[in-house]
């Protein structure tokens, strides 16, 4: 995982796809796009190298 990138998971049946974006706005936009498509998404936050910061699920 890249330090300073924003991550979220898209859960699709037995598979989990992890998606990342460098900018928070782009990550939040893509997260909401998947949610609007009816996907089950899990916001992870910004990876700092040891744990996820800024891990509150973004509001619409």
C-alpha positions in Angstrom: 0.0 0.0 0.0 1.2 3.5 -0.8 1.7 5.9 2.0 -0.5 9.0 1.7 -3.1 7.4 -0.6 -6.8 7.0 0.2 -8.3 3.5 0.0 -11.7 1.9 0.0 -13.0 -1.6 -0.6 -15.7 -2.6 -3.0 -17.3 -5.9 -1.8 -18.7 -8.0 -4.7 -19.9 -11.4 -3.6 -16.9 -13.5 -2.3 -14.4 -11.0 -3.7 -13.1 -7.7 -2.3 -11.6 -5.2 -4.6 -9.4 -2.5 -3.0 -9.3 0.8 -4.8 -7.0 3.7 -4.1 -6.7 7.4 -5.2 -4.0 9.9 -4.4 -6.4 12.8 -3.8 -9.1 12.6 -1.2 -11.7 14.3 -3.4 -11.1 11.8 -6.2 -11.4 8.9 -3.7 -14.6 10.2 -2.1 -16.1 10.9 -5.6 -15.3 7.3 -6.7 -16.6 5.9 -3.4 -20.0 7.6 -3.9 -20.1 6.5 -7.5 -19.9 2.9 -6.5 -22.4 3.4 -3.7 -24.9 5.0 -6.3 -24.4 1.9 -8.4 -25.6 -0.2 -5.5 -22.2 -1.6 -4.6 -21.4 -2.5 -1.0 -18.4 -0.2 -0.2 -16.2 0.1 2.9 -14.1 3.3 3.4 -10.6 2.6 4.8 -9.1 6.0 4.8 -5.6 7.5 4.2 -2.7 5.0 4.7 0.1 6.4 6.8 2.4 3.4 6.6 1.2 1.6 9.7 -2.6 2.3 9.9 -5.4 4.1 8.3 -6.0 7.8 9.2 -9.1 9.8 8.2 -11.1 6.6 8.3 -14.6 8.1 8.9 -16.9 7.1 6.0 -17.4 10.2 3.9 -20.9 11.8 4.0 -22.8 12.4 0.8 
